[in-house]
Amino acid sequence: MITLLLLFAFVVVGLLLFSRWVIRIGEKDKKVTHDKPKAVDILQERYMHGEIDEATFKAIKKDLG
């Protein structure tokens, strides 16, 4: 009787830990996609910092769409 209760407890704890692990993996995937800057944003930053001139900025922006 006690063995059956222990087995049930291990199964429940195992399922809880597994579901927690799956939820964390899903959250990590979402964070990665939102943190990635777009090419146009990087281009604007480079232009604002003076790394590229206006003609280069406009040409690259036109290529990006």
N, C-alpha and C positions, 0 to 999 in steps of 0.2 A: 504494500500500500504506500509506504513512504517512498519507495523507489519510483513508483508511478508519479507521485506528486513532484519529486525532484526532476524527473524527466520532463514533465509538463512545464515546470518553472524554467528549465534550461531552454526549452523550445520557445517559450514566450520571450525570454531575455534575448535569445538569438534573433528572433524576428524584429524586436525593437531596435537592436543594434544594426541589423541589416537595413532597415528602413531609414534609420538616421544617416547611415553611410550613403545610401542612394540619394537622399535629399541634399546632402552636402555636395555630392558630385554635380547635381543639377544646378546648384547655386554657383559653383565655380565656373561652369560653362557660360552662364549668363553674364557674369562679371567681366569675363574676357572680351566678349563682343562689345560691351559698352565702353570700355576703356581705350579702345583702339581709335586713334585720331584719323580723320579722313585726309586724303591727299590735298584737298583744297585748303583745309585748315593749316596743314604744315606749310603749304606754299604761302599763305597769307602771313604766317609767322616769320618765315624767311624774308619776305618782302618788308615787313615792319621793322625787322632788325637790321635791314640794309645789306643782307647777304646777296640779294639779287636786285637788278634794276627794274624799272617799270616795264620796259620793252620785253624783258625776259619773263616777268610776271604775267603779262598779258598773253604772251605766246604759249606758255605752259598752261595757263588757265583755259585757253581756247582748246588746247589738245585734250585736256581733262574733260571738257564738255561743259 
